[in-house]
Amino acid sequence: MLDDGRYVIAHPENAVLLVVAWLVSADDTASATSLLEHVGPFMDRLRFYPIATKHAEPPADHVFRRSEAATRAVLAARAPNPRVEAQREALTVWAPFADELLALWWPVAEGSVALPGDAALATAVARYRALAARHTRSTSHTSRKTNLGVLVAATLRADAEGGITNADRARVTHAAKSMAAKRGLPGSTDLIEARERQRKSVSAPSHAAVAHVVAGRLAVDAAHRGVSDPHAVVQPVGAEETTTEVPTGAAVPPSVVRTVTLAAQATIEDLHARDVVPSAEVLAELAPQLVGAQHAETYPDPALGLLMARTYRAFRDRRSLLLTDLSAQVKLGELPWVAATDRYRTVDDAARDAAAATLRRVGGLYLQWFGGTPLPNPLLVELEALAGQAGIDVPFVPELAADIFQDAFSRRFGATAALVAEHAGPGYVTYYGLGDDLHDLALHGYDRQVFAILCRRRAERAGSGTSRWSVSRNGMVIEQAQLLTSHNLASLAALDVPADPEATARLAFAEVLRLVRAARRPHIAPYIAMSHARAAGLAWRHVVWFTALVPATRFPALIDELTALVDDISPRLTVALADLAAACAGTTPDTPLLGWSNGPHPLLASGGSR
């Protein structure tokens, strides 16, 4: 497996015996024996060996969102849409039977006979019962409110009792004449043509049946690669793939095409162009594949590098925990089998430069594509890993959970605030009134205890109303920490991550508008509206940051452009833009727009209240 690379590391511990094998091949028997002794007690409950596969991994610069094997499983599990299949049954089974009953009862409706013949009734009843036993999706034949239901009920009564009531006869006459008026008399050209049109409308195979055919084109064990050519996978059904449900030449429906596209294997930029990377969270899912490839470059031995890259990706895919008391997640280097290979790793200038380039690439894509959304913690972890590989000491701060927040911040929050003082535009500092607090932090060496005190004081001034524990109060304290640190926007600036302030400000404001529209939809649940409004307030911070970096010659035009987009969505946004314009001119607003609030959110108010 080490030689040909055809193995899958689904969980980090799957790499142990491969590491042992590599250490033995490197004549490091002592390390191999030590590692075996370390993991030996767990052999009965953990799998320390990989999964064999015949498939090669994708190129280093290619990523995929969903593996080929996972896509096959999704398609194979797709079930028919019950409503579509009910409609298909209604038009192909019960509509023709309705025509048979119409022909049976039409003479009665015309008044030429009192009842259909006994033999004809018995035949109709037998056919009905056979159809009803096999075709149960549609229920139109069981309802007395439908024309078909009226004719079925009359047929069953006439056969069982030898006659029908006058009320039944009236209902049969009305139902039969309504059916004839709508589509034509029994056996007429109009009726035949109408039924043919209906048959053609539902003649296409179900999406589920086609999905099952497409699933057969994908490998069941390709768990660590995507689909290199999605277009080839979604070609029309071939002659050798034809089934009783799917004819030759059947087109693959858009829903199946979309599922296959999600498994596309390409560069991250190409996947975004195909709309496979719709959010910062998805970018965070893909980033470990790029970082893992970068990690492999630090091992001179290609086999070991490939093994460590796959171990890295499996490690990032594991479930994480919410920890209290500033506790940290276990780190990759703390795994015994990774630590055993550390001395075979070489981080030279070329590796550092490559890591720095990947760092700026990933950070730049985040700002270019999702500059209006907070940096997700999983993506932050990958940027930190790249910074570590590049030998760059720039802190990042995670997004904290308000429900387990314990009024404490780690040292890196203060260090990140120092970057804000260095890289923020004056308008950002003025808008949020950060000047004095950043000055106080600098005087105290950006101490984390002082940082926490300032965040609590600022939250109280912003309206938290209490120092007692509550989720909303915690959220307001955390938001003040995000303002003082810019929630990593200053860190990205310190790394020289490429960004177009004007374009990113527009992108962030578009996200604000989207969230406000969602929050103000009619009949939306109050807690959902508040959640959208809170997210809009957090996205507004990005608008302020990047607008404050726009050159003074372009700033007025940008504010006018954004103001015109507000329309009547939210008066508070118009006020916020006016306040931002004043802040860039040096005036701090009385009440900046925030995300968290202790009470009704200002973005949900009907007036222009601050």
DODONU-385651 format. One line per field, with one value per residue (C-alpha): y negated, x negated, z; residue in one letter. Coordinates in Angstrom, 2 decimals. Layout:
% residues N
y	(Y,...) $
x	(X,...) $
z	(Z,...) $
rest	(A,...) $
END
This chain:
% residues 610
y	(0.00,-2.40,-1.72,-2.22,-4.60,-2.68,-2.88,-4.97,-6.63,-7.11,-7.85,-9.11,-5.87,-3.93,-5.20,-3.51,-0.28,-2.13,-4.36,-1.24,0.22,-2.98,-3.20,0.39,-0.39,-3.36,-1.05,-2.79,0.41,-1.13,-3.80,-1.22,1.07,-1.82,-2.85,0.70,0.90,-2.42,-1.38,2.31,2.05,0.60,3.22,4.93,1.85,-0.41,0.20,-0.69,0.29,-1.36,-0.35,1.08,-0.47,-0.16,-3.85,-6.50,-9.84,-13.06,-15.51,-17.58,-20.79,-19.13,-18.94,-17.46,-18.04,-14.54,-11.34,-9.17,-6.32,-8.60,-10.01,-6.51,-5.70,-8.88,-8.14,-4.45,-5.35,-7.84,-6.87,-7.93,-11.11,-9.87,-12.75,-12.33,-8.59,-9.15,-11.45,-8.92,-6.21,-8.48,-9.24,-5.82,-3.51,-5.26,-7.66,-4.77,-2.92,-6.06,-6.01,-2.38,-3.29,-6.31,-4.04,-1.65,-4.32,-6.69,-5.00,-5.46,-9.14,-9.54,-7.79,-4.99,-2.20,-1.90,0.03,1.59,5.32,7.76,9.26,5.83,4.79,7.95,7.44,3.81,4.74,7.49,5.14,2.42,4.72,5.97,2.41,1.20,4.04,3.25,-0.55,-2.32,-5.66,-7.53,-7.81,-9.55,-6.33,-6.13,-9.65,-10.37,-13.96,-12.91,-11.84,-8.58,-7.93,-8.45,-5.94,-3.40,-3.62,-3.22,-0.22,1.54,0.90,1.94,5.19,5.98,4.86,5.25,1.55,-2.02,-4.75,-7.79,-9.91,-7.64,-7.88,-11.67,-11.68,-9.24,-11.38,-14.53,-12.83,-11.20,-14.40,-16.42,-13.94,-13.96,-17.76,-18.05,-15.51,-14.10,-11.26,-7.63,-6.49,-9.99,-11.44,-14.23,-11.77,-9.56,-12.56,-13.95,-10.64,-10.37,-13.81,-12.79,-9.54,-11.37,-13.88,-11.09,-8.71,-9.86,-7.51,-8.55,-10.55,-7.81,-5.14,-7.26,-8.02,-4.29,-3.92,-6.79,-5.26,-2.16,-4.30,-5.21,-3.11,-1.75,-1.89,-5.27,-6.82,-9.31,-10.79,-12.80,-12.49,-13.79,-14.15,-14.74,-15.54,-12.01,-10.49,-12.28,-11.36,-9.92,-6.28,-3.88,-0.76,1.52,-0.35,-0.12,1.30,1.86,-1.57,-3.50,-3.45,-3.96,-7.63,-8.82,-12.13,-12.52,-14.96,-18.19,-16.94,-13.97,-16.19,-18.45,-15.50,-14.36,-17.91,-18.08,-15.28,-17.07,-16.85,-20.00,-23.08,-24.96,-27.93,-25.68,-24.14,-27.62,-28.49,-25.39,-26.58,-23.67,-26.01,-28.15,-29.18,-29.78,-26.60,-24.54,-26.31,-25.20,-21.61,-21.67,-23.52,-20.46,-18.81,-21.74,-22.03,-18.27,-18.41,-21.28,-19.28,-16.40,-18.67,-18.94,-15.24,-14.43,-10.84,-10.88,-7.78,-9.22,-12.59,-11.02,-9.05,-12.15,-14.19,-11.60,-11.38,-15.16,-15.13,-12.32,-14.20,-17.32,-15.28,-13.98,-15.28,-18.07,-19.01,-22.21,-22.75,-25.01,-26.76,-27.74,-24.09,-23.20,-20.36,-17.65,-18.61,-16.50,-16.45,-14.95,-11.70,-9.16,-7.89,-11.43,-12.38,-9.28,-10.69,-14.27,-13.93,-12.81,-16.07,-19.00,-22.52,-24.53,-27.94,-26.50,-24.70,-27.85,-29.94,-27.38,-27.32,-31.12,-31.17,-28.64,-30.65,-33.82,-31.92,-30.38,-33.59,-35.58,-33.23,-33.60,-37.40,-37.37,-34.92,-35.21,-38.51,-39.23,-36.16,-35.46,-33.30,-29.76,-28.08,-25.08,-27.43,-29.39,-26.14,-25.54,-29.09,-28.67,-25.41,-27.09,-30.00,-27.52,-25.73,-29.08,-30.14,-33.21,-34.28,-35.91,-35.13,-34.18,-34.21,-31.60,-32.26,-31.54,-29.83,-32.17,-29.30,-28.02,-31.30,-31.81,-35.46,-34.64,-35.11,-33.52,-35.53,-35.61,-37.93,-40.69,-40.00,-40.23,-43.53,-44.86,-44.04,-46.00,-49.07,-48.63,-47.67,-49.05,-52.05,-55.10,-54.90,-51.41,-52.54,-55.67,-53.95,-51.45,-53.87,-51.65,-54.33,-54.74,-51.01,-50.06,-52.70,-51.22,-47.73,-48.93,-50.51,-47.18,-45.14,-43.78,-41.74,-39.19,-40.10,-43.77,-42.69,-40.77,-43.72,-46.09,-43.70,-43.47,-47.25,-47.85,-45.28,-47.04,-50.39,-48.75,-47.72,-44.27,-45.73,-43.29,-41.53,-38.34,-35.27,-34.87,-33.80,-37.23,-39.02,-36.58,-37.16,-40.91,-40.49,-38.16,-40.62,-43.36,-41.02,-40.53,-44.30,-44.78,-41.97,-42.54,-38.77,-38.02,-40.66,-42.40,-39.06,-38.53,-42.07,-41.39,-38.35,-40.47,-38.41,-40.02,-41.91,-44.58,-46.73,-48.28,-45.00,-43.22,-46.01,-45.56,-41.79,-42.17,-44.66,-42.30,-39.68,-42.21,-42.94,-39.24,-38.56,-41.58,-40.54,-37.04,-38.47,-40.67,-38.03,-37.87,-35.27,-34.29,-32.86,-35.54,-33.54,-32.92,-36.61,-37.51,-35.03,-36.55,-40.09,-39.16,-37.65,-40.82,-42.93,-40.77,-41.01,-44.78,-44.74,-43.56,-46.43,-48.89,-47.33,-47.32,-50.59,-52.25,-51.01,-52.48,-55.51,-58.84,-59.74,-56.69,-56.65,-59.07,-57.31,-53.93,-55.14,-56.60,-53.32,-51.24,-53.64,-53.34,-49.56,-49.82,-51.13,-50.45,-47.19,-48.64,-52.30,-51.36,-50.45,-53.92,-55.38,-53.00,-54.08,-57.75,-56.99,-55.18,-58.17,-60.41,-58.04,-58.14,-61.91,-61.57,-61.50,-58.52,-57.57,-57.39,-53.83,-51.75,-48.90,-45.61,-42.00,-41.03,-42.98,-42.70,-43.06,-43.74,-44.03,-47.50,-45.97,-44.57,-47.92,-49.63,-53.12,-54.59,-54.34,-54.03) $
x	(0.00,-2.84,-4.36,-1.29,0.72,3.95,5.45,8.01,7.50,11.05,10.03,6.66,5.86,6.15,2.63,0.84,-0.31,-1.28,-3.50,-4.95,-5.65,-7.32,-9.47,-10.62,-11.47,-13.50,-15.42,-13.85,-12.74,-12.94,-10.35,-8.15,-8.28,-7.60,-4.56,-3.19,-3.62,-1.78,1.28,1.24,3.75,6.31,5.97,9.20,11.37,9.74,8.83,5.17,4.93,6.35,8.97,7.60,8.76,7.90,8.43,5.73,6.16,6.82,4.03,2.74,4.44,7.82,10.51,13.99,16.98,18.47,16.68,17.65,18.64,20.80,22.49,23.25,24.86,26.97,28.23,28.86,30.93,33.13,36.81,39.57,41.46,44.77,46.79,45.30,45.91,49.47,50.07,48.52,50.80,53.85,53.22,52.04,54.25,57.28,57.96,58.38,60.53,62.64,63.22,64.37,66.86,68.01,68.77,70.56,72.77,73.26,76.48,77.85,76.90,78.62,81.72,81.70,81.30,82.03,78.85,75.83,76.05,75.20,72.25,70.81,71.19,69.48,66.60,66.21,66.25,63.66,61.40,61.79,60.85,57.79,56.63,57.35,55.29,52.22,52.37,52.66,50.90,53.89,57.09,59.41,61.35,62.27,63.68,67.35,66.32,64.71,66.51,64.56,65.46,69.17,69.09,67.11,69.58,72.55,70.93,70.23,73.79,75.48,73.50,74.11,77.75,79.05,79.91,79.15,81.14,82.55,79.92,77.20,78.70,78.67,75.03,74.07,75.81,74.07,70.64,70.93,72.06,69.32,66.69,68.03,68.20,64.61,62.89,65.46,67.93,66.83,64.79,64.69,61.61,61.46,61.29,58.70,56.47,56.81,55.77,52.81,51.59,51.84,50.00,47.14,46.91,46.09,44.29,40.82,39.14,39.06,36.08,35.32,35.13,32.69,30.71,30.26,28.89,26.44,25.39,24.29,21.76,19.90,17.44,18.69,15.27,13.96,14.28,11.41,11.77,14.39,15.77,13.18,15.62,19.19,20.39,19.57,21.44,24.72,25.01,28.38,29.11,27.30,28.71,26.83,28.32,31.96,34.41,38.15,38.53,35.85,35.77,32.70,31.89,33.66,32.19,30.70,32.92,31.44,31.70,29.45,27.06,26.79,26.01,23.21,21.89,21.49,18.95,16.90,13.15,11.34,9.57,11.42,11.90,13.47,15.82,16.94,17.64,19.89,21.73,20.37,18.84,21.84,20.68,17.69,18.61,18.21,14.91,13.86,14.81,12.56,9.62,8.15,7.56,5.40,3.67,3.07,1.37,-0.75,-1.53,-2.80,-5.42,-7.23,-8.16,-11.07,-9.89,-6.87,-5.24,-5.41,-4.21,-1.17,-0.41,-0.64,1.51,4.26,3.89,4.22,7.46,8.92,7.97,9.76,12.86,13.26,15.97,14.88,16.18,17.33,14.82,14.93,12.26,10.30,9.43,8.02,8.79,6.16,3.60,2.44,-1.16,-0.01,1.05,-1.71,-2.00,-2.32,-4.84,-6.88,-7.44,-8.16,-11.94,-11.57,-9.87,-11.75,-10.33,-12.65,-12.25,-10.57,-7.98,-7.36,-6.88,-4.48,-2.47,-2.33,-1.11,1.63,2.57,3.04,4.89,7.43,7.81,8.24,10.95,12.82,12.82,13.58,16.48,17.85,16.56,19.88,19.93,17.88,14.80,15.95,13.92,13.00,11.57,9.76,8.08,6.80,5.48,3.71,2.17,0.91,-0.48,-2.30,-3.77,-4.80,-6.45,-4.18,-3.18,0.21,2.99,6.54,9.49,12.27,15.98,17.11,20.34,22.55,24.23,20.97,19.05,17.36,16.31,12.71,10.58,7.28,4.11,4.56,7.57,5.37,2.71,5.31,6.59,3.06,3.42,6.69,4.89,2.36,4.50,8.03,9.23,9.96,13.65,13.90,12.30,14.47,17.75,17.48,15.79,12.72,10.04,9.81,10.19,7.46,5.25,5.92,5.15,1.86,0.91,1.52,-0.35,2.88,3.40,6.23,7.69,7.89,9.36,12.15,12.95,13.20,15.53,17.86,17.91,18.58,21.41,23.02,22.80,24.32,27.35,26.71,28.30,26.73,23.53,25.44,25.05,27.44,27.01,27.93,25.62,22.81,23.44,23.11,19.80,18.49,19.55,17.52,14.53,15.20,15.25,11.96,10.33,12.30,12.90,9.79,10.17,7.08,5.25,5.92,4.74,1.53,0.94,1.25,4.24,5.41,8.69,10.58,12.13,14.79,15.91,15.88,17.92,20.56,20.52,20.91,23.75,25.55,25.37,26.79,29.72,30.37,30.52,32.72,35.17,35.26,35.83,38.72,40.63,44.34,45.38,41.79,41.26,39.91,36.85,35.91,36.38,34.13,31.50,31.45,31.33,28.44,26.51,27.18,25.72,22.59,22.29,22.59,19.25,17.62,19.29,17.81,14.33,13.97,15.77,13.33,10.48,11.93,9.98,11.51,12.14,14.39,16.06,19.00,20.02,19.93,22.14,24.63,24.64,25.31,27.98,29.86,30.00,31.78,35.04,37.67,36.15,35.16,35.01,32.34,29.94,30.28,29.43,26.46,25.06,25.40,23.62,20.86,20.40,20.13,17.67,15.37,15.49,14.50,17.82,18.68,22.38,24.38,25.53,23.66,25.56,24.74,25.75,26.71,29.32,31.03,34.59,36.18,33.59,33.38,33.31,36.80,38.28,40.64,39.29,35.83,35.07,31.46) $
z	(0.00,0.79,-2.61,-4.80,-2.58,-3.09,0.36,2.22,5.62,6.83,10.44,11.70,13.53,10.25,9.48,12.42,10.78,7.60,9.74,11.36,7.93,6.79,9.94,9.42,5.78,7.06,9.46,12.46,14.17,17.62,16.78,15.07,18.12,20.49,18.46,18.46,22.22,22.54,20.53,21.45,24.32,21.89,19.15,20.18,19.65,17.05,13.43,12.98,9.33,6.18,3.67,0.44,-2.83,-6.50,-7.19,-7.27,-5.50,-7.42,-8.33,-5.42,-6.56,-7.15,-4.50,-4.31,-2.08,-2.17,-3.13,-6.07,-3.74,-1.58,-4.68,-5.91,-2.56,-2.64,-6.16,-5.44,-2.38,-4.22,-4.03,-6.41,-5.56,-4.08,-5.53,-9.01,-8.93,-7.70,-10.65,-13.03,-11.64,-11.87,-15.54,-16.74,-14.64,-13.23,-16.10,-18.62,-16.10,-15.69,-19.46,-19.19,-16.47,-18.46,-21.42,-19.01,-17.45,-20.39,-21.59,-18.06,-18.08,-21.45,-20.11,-22.71,-20.11,-16.39,-15.48,-17.21,-17.84,-15.05,-16.92,-17.69,-14.04,-12.81,-15.23,-14.15,-10.46,-10.93,-12.89,-10.26,-7.42,-9.28,-10.00,-6.45,-4.98,-7.12,-7.49,-4.17,-4.70,-6.08,-4.05,-6.51,-7.04,-3.34,-2.95,-3.51,-4.35,-7.66,-10.84,-10.88,-7.24,-7.99,-10.88,-8.83,-5.92,-8.28,-9.97,-6.67,-5.37,-8.62,-8.68,-4.99,-4.68,-8.21,-8.50,-7.41,-5.67,-7.44,-5.66,-7.02,-10.49,-10.32,-9.19,-11.95,-14.58,-13.35,-13.16,-16.61,-18.35,-16.60,-17.79,-21.35,-21.44,-20.21,-22.51,-24.95,-25.32,-24.81,-27.81,-29.32,-31.01,-28.43,-25.55,-27.25,-28.03,-24.49,-22.97,-25.38,-24.32,-20.69,-21.34,-23.04,-20.20,-17.73,-20.06,-18.99,-16.50,-12.86,-11.70,-9.19,-11.91,-13.95,-10.78,-10.24,-13.77,-13.23,-9.89,-11.78,-13.68,-10.47,-8.50,-5.19,-3.50,-4.77,-1.31,-1.57,-5.00,-6.81,-10.32,-12.75,-15.67,-14.43,-17.96,-19.12,-16.17,-16.96,-20.63,-21.81,-20.99,-23.32,-24.96,-22.55,-19.56,-20.66,-18.13,-18.07,-16.44,-18.32,-22.13,-24.29,-24.79,-21.62,-20.50,-17.03,-15.06,-13.61,-10.01,-10.82,-12.78,-9.74,-7.47,-9.76,-10.11,-6.33,-6.69,-9.35,-8.86,-10.00,-8.74,-6.04,-8.38,-11.01,-8.44,-7.37,-11.00,-11.13,-8.00,-5.97,-3.34,-2.27,1.22,3.46,5.33,2.14,1.44,4.93,4.05,0.99,2.50,4.32,0.95,-0.14,3.23,3.33,-0.05,1.25,4.37,2.22,0.66,4.01,3.93,1.59,1.17,-1.21,0.31,3.81,2.55,0.92,4.08,6.28,3.86,4.07,7.84,8.01,6.02,8.12,11.27,10.07,9.19,12.72,15.04,17.34,20.77,22.42,25.21,28.25,30.37,27.23,26.64,23.22,20.85,20.47,17.83,14.91,16.15,19.45,17.78,18.58,15.01,13.64,16.32,15.37,11.87,12.89,12.67,9.05,8.17,6.66,6.49,4.25,2.64,-0.43,1.72,3.74,0.61,-0.85,2.39,2.47,-1.13,-0.33,2.76,0.74,-1.96,0.44,2.44,-0.75,-2.01,1.28,0.98,-2.74,-2.52,1.03,2.36,4.06,6.30,9.45,9.03,10.01,12.73,10.53,7.88,10.58,11.68,8.14,7.84,11.17,9.95,6.80,8.79,11.00,7.95,6.50,9.76,10.02,13.53,12.96,15.45,14.56,16.95,16.90,16.99,20.55,21.57,23.62,25.48,27.04,27.21,30.59,30.41,29.51,26.40,25.41,24.83,21.08,21.39,22.72,20.11,17.35,18.73,18.22,14.51,14.37,15.72,12.91,9.92,10.45,8.50,10.67,9.81,11.37,14.63,14.75,13.84,16.69,19.10,19.53,19.78,23.56,24.23,21.75,23.38,26.84,25.57,24.12,27.47,29.20,26.61,25.13,28.29,27.99,31.40,30.44,27.11,28.88,31.17,28.19,26.35,29.35,29.79,26.12,26.15,29.12,27.31,24.21,26.23,27.70,30.82,33.23,34.17,35.01,32.83,29.91,26.29,24.91,27.37,26.50,22.80,23.28,25.14,22.43,19.73,21.40,21.28,17.58,17.08,18.93,16.92,13.67,13.91,11.84,9.12,10.53,10.63,6.94,6.23,8.19,5.97,2.82,1.71,-1.53,-1.20,-3.13,-0.36,-2.58,-4.15,-0.79,0.82,-1.90,-1.38,2.37,1.99,-0.39,2.37,4.85,2.52,1.95,5.67,6.41,3.69,5.18,8.67,7.53,5.59,6.52,9.09,9.91,13.38,15.76,16.80,13.15,12.34,15.26,14.09,10.59,11.99,14.28,11.35,9.33,12.12,12.15,8.36,8.69,10.54,7.30,5.42,7.91,7.80,4.03,3.42,5.82,3.59,0.38,-0.92,0.07,-3.58,-4.03,-0.63,-1.21,-4.42,-2.68,0.19,-2.30,-4.24,-1.13,0.14,-3.16,-2.67,0.68,-0.80,1.90,3.18,6.56,7.62,10.15,7.34,5.84,9.24,9.56,6.20,7.15,10.42,8.54,6.26,9.33,10.98,7.97,8.35,12.02,13.94,16.16,16.00,19.21,18.51,15.92,14.31,16.04,15.70,19.24,21.16,24.52,23.26,19.84,17.10,15.48,11.98,12.61,13.67,11.22,11.88,11.53,15.25,16.29) $
rest	(M,L,D,D,G,R,Y,V,I,A,H,P,E,N,A,V,L,L,V,V,A,W,L,V,S,A,D,D,T,A,S,A,T,S,L,L,E,H,V,G,P,F,M,D,R,L,R,F,Y,P,I,A,T,K,H,A,E,P,P,A,D,H,V,F,R,R,S,E,A,A,T,R,A,V,L,A,A,R,A,P,N,P,R,V,E,A,Q,R,E,A,L,T,V,W,A,P,F,A,D,E,L,L,A,L,W,W,P,V,A,E,G,S,V,A,L,P,G,D,A,A,L,A,T,A,V,A,R,Y,R,A,L,A,A,R,H,T,R,S,T,S,H,T,S,R,K,T,N,L,G,V,L,V,A,A,T,L,R,A,D,A,E,G,G,I,T,N,A,D,R,A,R,V,T,H,A,A,K,S,M,A,A,K,R,G,L,P,G,S,T,D,L,I,E,A,R,E,R,Q,R,K,S,V,S,A,P,S,H,A,A,V,A,H,V,V,A,G,R,L,A,V,D,A,A,H,R,G,V,S,D,P,H,A,V,V,Q,P,V,G,A,E,E,T,T,T,E,V,P,T,G,A,A,V,P,P,S,V,V,R,T,V,T,L,A,A,Q,A,T,I,E,D,L,H,A,R,D,V,V,P,S,A,E,V,L,A,E,L,A,P,Q,L,V,G,A,Q,H,A,E,T,Y,P,D,P,A,L,G,L,L,M,A,R,T,Y,R,A,F,R,D,R,R,S,L,L,L,T,D,L,S,A,Q,V,K,L,G,E,L,P,W,V,A,A,T,D,R,Y,R,T,V,D,D,A,A,R,D,A,A,A,A,T,L,R,R,V,G,G,L,Y,L,Q,W,F,G,G,T,P,L,P,N,P,L,L,V,E,L,E,A,L,A,G,Q,A,G,I,D,V,P,F,V,P,E,L,A,A,D,I,F,Q,D,A,F,S,R,R,F,G,A,T,A,A,L,V,A,E,H,A,G,P,G,Y,V,T,Y,Y,G,L,G,D,D,L,H,D,L,A,L,H,G,Y,D,R,Q,V,F,A,I,L,C,R,R,R,A,E,R,A,G,S,G,T,S,R,W,S,V,S,R,N,G,M,V,I,E,Q,A,Q,L,L,T,S,H,N,L,A,S,L,A,A,L,D,V,P,A,D,P,E,A,T,A,R,L,A,F,A,E,V,L,R,L,V,R,A,A,R,R,P,H,I,A,P,Y,I,A,M,S,H,A,R,A,A,G,L,A,W,R,H,V,V,W,F,T,A,L,V,P,A,T,R,F,P,A,L,I,D,E,L,T,A,L,V,D,D,I,S,P,R,L,T,V,A,L,A,D,L,A,A,A,C,A,G,T,T,P,D,T,P,L,L,G,W,S,N,G,P,H,P,L,L,A,S,G,G,S,R) $
END
